[in-house]
Amino acid sequence: MRFFSDNAAPACPEVLAALAVANVQDTAYDGDALSQSLDARFSELFGTDVAVLWLPTGTAANSLALASLCPPYGGVVCHREAHIQADEAGAPEFFTHGAKLLLAEGAGAKLGADAIRAALDPIKPGVHWVQPHAISITNVTEYGLAYSPQETAAIGALARERGLGFHVDGARFANAVAHLGCSPADLTWRAGVDALSFGFIKNGGMGAEALLFFRRDLADAARVRRKRAGHLQSKGRFLAAQLLAMLTDDLWLRNARAANAGAMLVGQAAAARLAHPVESNAVFLRVTSSEAAALRAQGFEFYDWAPGVVRLVVSWDQDETSVRPLADAVAALGARA
């Protein structure tokens, strides 16, 4: 009864089947037919011309995106609890060769345009201060909150006003789209986004993420950076096969909807114990240490996220039968004292 991370979920049967089909001789690196078809398939999904790079990790996708948007002497505005700040071991700074993360505030790890302005406005022009070159948001956030198209567009407008690049860390982008019921385009290029790290591994993939550029001029240099960083896999067709399998018949969206539905079931049982609204596949629950211990004694696995708060994550493969015992156990805790 694992609810500690969707990273621990198995790969989809469709993904594993696609790997078997891809297990034939083809051109190496990203010259194979599957890799070469990614641009067209993702362009169809997003309704605009997209350049796509496969990558083995979300950290690499985020870091290469930021390296494409920000020079070594520049800065990237992000939330102080963003994954690129708190959980990537300095990889964005490493890949950019020294760019600084400029930290901003916002409830639920969500940035608003005003919070970004508050981080930008004190920065003086001149050689003595790190100048901003990009904005990065996480959709959904580290607390499972989704940026709406309107919120994203407000940040996109600010990025254009200030001449900044705009990146979205979409490790759980599918969950945001599933929750909002909008087009992927509404959360990206229509809102002014330049680059998206589109996560698949948490959502049923095995070992492939997609880095999307809505500005093609950024993609060629990113391909060189990918090779230089050691992420140009010689048998790239196996990564491309996973991404294509997830796009087929909107598997990526069906999986996200299933995970979100399970989280909503737990959220409804939690009621007033919720630390944040449930807008994805993550539930943040207020519990005492003894209540957390009682849940673990029943076999449930989860993260202690903050003092008095635990995180429960539902995966794509956990149906109502799998989630109902957790929901019942949470409901049995009763109202929060």
C-alpha positions in Angstrom: 0.0 0.0 0.0 2.5 2.5 -1.2 1.6 6.1 -1.5 5.1 7.7 -1.0 5.9 8.5 -4.7 4.6 8.0 -8.2 8.2 7.4 -9.1 7.9 4.0 -7.6 5.0 3.0 -9.8 5.4 0.3 -12.5 5.7 1.2 -16.2 2.5 0.9 -18.3 2.0 -2.3 -20.2 1.7 -0.2 -23.4 5.2 1.3 -22.7 6.8 -2.1 -22.2 5.1 -3.4 -25.4 6.5 -0.4 -27.3 10.0 -1.2 -26.1 9.7 -4.7 -27.5 8.5 -3.3 -30.8 11.4 -0.9 -30.9 13.9 -3.7 -30.3 15.1 -3.9 -33.9 18.1 -2.5 -35.7 17.8 1.2 -36.6 19.9 4.3 -36.9 21.7 5.3 -33.7 21.3 8.2 -31.3 18.3 10.3 -32.3 18.4 9.6 -36.1 16.0 6.6 -35.9 12.4 6.7 -37.2 10.8 6.9 -33.8 12.9 9.8 -32.6 12.4 11.6 -35.9 8.7 11.4 -35.5 8.5 13.1 -32.1 8.3 16.7 -33.4 5.3 15.9 -35.5 3.5 13.9 -32.8 4.0 16.5 -30.1 3.2 19.4 -32.6 -0.1 17.7 -33.2 -0.9 17.4 -29.5 0.0 21.0 -28.8 -1.4 22.5 -32.0 1.8 24.3 -32.9 5.3 23.7 -34.2 7.3 22.0 -31.4 10.9 20.7 -31.3 11.3 17.7 -28.9 14.3 16.2 -27.2 14.0 12.9 -25.3 15.9 12.7 -22.0 16.3 10.1 -19.4 15.5 12.3 -16.3 13.4 15.3 -15.4 16.4 16.9 -13.8 18.2 16.8 -17.1 15.2 18.2 -18.9 14.8 21.1 -16.5 18.5 21.9 -16.4 19.0 21.7 -20.2 15.9 23.9 -20.6 17.3 26.5 -18.3 20.7 26.4 -19.9 19.0 27.2 -23.2 17.2 30.2 -21.7 19.8 31.7 -19.3 23.6 32.4 -19.7 26.1 31.5 -17.0 26.1 35.0 -15.7 22.3 35.4 -15.5 19.6 34.5 -13.1 16.4 32.4 -13.1 13.4 33.4 -11.0 11.7 30.4 -9.3 9.9 29.6 -6.1 12.1 29.0 -3.0 10.5 25.5 -2.8 10.7 24.7 -6.5 12.2 21.3 -7.4 15.0 23.0 -9.3 16.0 24.8 -6.1 15.3 22.2 -3.4 15.7 18.8 -5.0 18.1 18.8 -7.9 21.5 19.1 -6.1 22.6 22.2 -7.9 22.0 20.6 -11.4 20.5 23.8 -12.9 23.6 25.8 -11.8 25.8 23.0 -13.1 24.2 22.8 -16.5 24.1 26.5 -16.9 27.7 26.8 -15.8 26.9 29.1 -12.9 23.5 30.8 -13.4 21.9 31.9 -10.1 18.4 30.9 -9.0 16.6 34.0 -7.8 14.1 32.9 -5.2 10.5 34.2 -4.8 7.6 33.4 -2.5 4.1 32.1 -2.8 1.6 29.9 -1.0 1.7 26.3 -1.9 4.9 26.7 -3.8 3.0 28.7 -6.5 4.3 31.9 -8.0 2.1 34.8 -9.0 3.1 37.6 -11.4 3.2 40.0 -8.4 5.5 37.8 -6.5 7.8 37.5 -9.5 7.8 41.3 -9.8 8.7 41.6 -6.1 11.8 39.4 -6.9 12.7 41.3 -10.0 12.1 44.9 -9.1 14.9 45.3 -6.4 17.5 44.1 -8.9 19.5 47.1 -10.2 20.9 47.3 -13.7 24.6 47.0 -14.0 27.5 44.6 -13.7 27.4 44.3 -9.9 24.1 42.4 -9.8 23.0 39.2 -11.4 20.5 40.1 -14.1 17.4 37.9 -14.6 17.1 36.0 -17.9 14.3 33.5 -17.2 11.3 32.5 -15.1 10.6 28.9 -14.1 7.4 27.6 -12.6 6.4 24.1 -11.6 3.0 22.9 -12.8 1.8 21.2 -10.8 3.7 22.6 -7.8 5.5 20.7 -5.1 2.3 20.9 -3.1 0.2 19.5 -6.0 -1.4 22.9 -7.0 -2.2 23.6 -10.6 -1.5 26.8 -12.5 -4.6 27.8 -14.5 -4.2 29.1 -18.1 -4.9 32.6 -16.8 -2.3 32.4 -14.1 0.3 31.0 -16.6 -0.6 33.7 -19.1 -0.1 36.4 -16.5 3.4 35.1 -15.9 4.0 34.8 -19.6 3.0 38.4 -20.2 5.4 39.5 -17.5 8.2 37.4 -19.0 7.6 39.1 -22.4 7.4 42.6 -20.8 10.8 42.0 -19.1 12.4 40.2 -22.0 12.7 36.9 -20.0 12.5 33.3 -21.1 9.7 31.2 -19.6 10.1 27.6 -18.6 7.6 25.2 -17.1 8.8 22.2 -15.0 6.0 19.8 -15.9 7.1 16.6 -14.0 3.3 16.2 -13.4 2.1 18.4 -16.2 -0.3 15.6 -17.2 -2.0 15.9 -13.8 -2.4 19.6 -14.2 -4.1 19.2 -17.6 -6.3 16.4 -16.3 -7.4 18.5 -13.3 -8.1 21.7 -15.3 -9.7 20.0 -18.3 -7.9 22.4 -20.7 -5.7 22.0 -23.7 -2.0 21.5 -23.2 -1.5 24.5 -25.4 -3.4 26.7 -22.9 -0.8 26.0 -20.3 2.2 26.5 -22.5 2.8 28.3 -25.8 -0.6 30.2 -25.8 0.4 31.5 -22.3 3.9 32.6 -23.5 5.9 29.5 -22.4 9.2 28.9 -24.3 10.2 25.5 -22.9 8.4 22.7 -21.2 9.8 19.7 -19.3 7.0 17.2 -20.0 7.1 14.4 -17.4 6.2 10.9 -18.3 8.1 8.7 -15.9 5.8 9.5 -12.9 2.8 8.9 -15.1 3.5 5.4 -16.4 6.7 5.8 -18.4 9.8 3.8 -17.7 12.8 6.0 -18.3 12.0 8.8 -20.7 11.0 12.5 -20.4 10.3 15.0 -23.1 11.9 18.5 -23.4 9.7 20.6 -25.6 10.8 23.9 -27.2 8.1 26.2 -28.5 10.9 28.4 -30.0 12.8 26.2 -32.5 15.8 28.5 -32.3 16.5 27.1 -28.8 16.5 23.4 -29.9 19.6 23.1 -31.9 21.9 24.4 -29.1 20.0 22.2 -26.6 20.8 19.1 -28.7 24.5 20.0 -28.5 24.2 20.5 -24.8 22.4 17.2 -24.4 25.4 15.4 -26.0 27.9 17.4 -24.0 26.1 16.5 -20.8 26.2 12.8 -21.5 22.5 12.4 -22.2 22.5 11.5 -25.9 21.8 7.8 -25.6 23.0 5.7 -28.5 19.8 3.7 -28.7 17.5 6.7 -28.4 14.7 4.8 -30.1 13.9 3.2 -26.8 13.2 6.5 -25.2 11.2 7.8 -28.2 9.2 4.6 -28.2 8.1 5.3 -24.6 7.0 8.8 -25.3 5.1 7.8 -28.4 3.3 5.0 -26.5 2.2 7.4 -23.9 0.8 9.8 -26.6 -1.1 7.0 -28.3 -4.8 7.2 -27.6 -4.1 9.9 -24.9 -2.7 7.3 -22.5 -0.8 10.1 -20.7 -4.1 11.8 -20.0 -6.0 8.7 -19.0 -3.3 7.8 -16.5 -3.2 11.2 -15.0 -7.0 11.3 -14.6 -6.9 7.9 -12.9 -4.2 9.1 -10.4 -6.1 12.4 -9.8 -9.3 10.5 -9.1 -7.6 8.4 -6.5 -6.2 11.4 -4.8 -9.6 13.1 -4.8 -11.0 10.1 -3.0 -8.5 10.4 -0.3 -8.9 14.2 -0.2 -12.6 13.9 0.3 -12.0 11.5 3.2 -9.4 13.9 4.7 -11.8 16.9 4.7 -10.6 19.6 7.2 -7.2 17.8 7.6 -6.1 18.9 4.1 -3.1 21.2 4.2 -3.7 22.2 0.5 -6.5 21.7 -2.0 -6.3 18.4 -4.0 -5.6 19.5 -7.6 -3.5 16.6 -8.8 -2.5 13.2 -7.6 -1.0 14.4 -4.3 -2.7 14.8 -1.0 -1.1 16.8 1.9 -2.6 15.8 5.2 -2.3 17.3 8.6 -1.7 14.5 11.2 -0.1 14.1 14.5 3.0 11.8 14.9 0.9 9.2 16.6 -1.7 9.3 13.8 1.0 9.0 11.1 2.4 6.0 13.1 -1.1 4.5 13.2 -1.5 4.8 9.4 2.0 3.2 8.9 1.1 0.4 11.2 -1.8 -0.4 8.9 0.7 -0.8 6.0 0.5 2.6 4.3 3.7 4.1 3.1 4.1 7.9 2.6 6.5 10.8 3.2 6.7 13.1 6.2 6.7 16.3 4.3 6.8 19.0 7.0 6.1 19.2 10.7 2.6 17.9 11.2 2.1 17.3 7.4 2.5 14.1 5.4 2.3 13.6 1.6 0.3 10.9 0.0 0.7 10.3 -3.7 -1.6 8.2 -5.9 -0.1 6.5 -8.9 -1.6 5.8 -12.3 -2.0 2.1 -11.5 -3.9 2.5 -8.2 -7.6 2.1 -8.9 -10.4 2.7 -6.4 -10.0 -0.8 -4.9 -6.3 0.1 -4.1 -7.1 3.6 -2.8 -10.3 2.9 -0.8 -8.5 1.4 2.2 -6.4 4.5 2.6 -9.4 6.8 2.2 -11.2 4.8 4.9 -8.2 4.9 7.2 -7.9 8.6 6.8 -11.6 9.1 7.4 -11.3 6.9 10.6 -8.9 9.4 12.1 -11.8 11.7 12.6 -12.0 15.5 12.6 -8.7 17.2 13.3 -8.3 18.4 16.9 
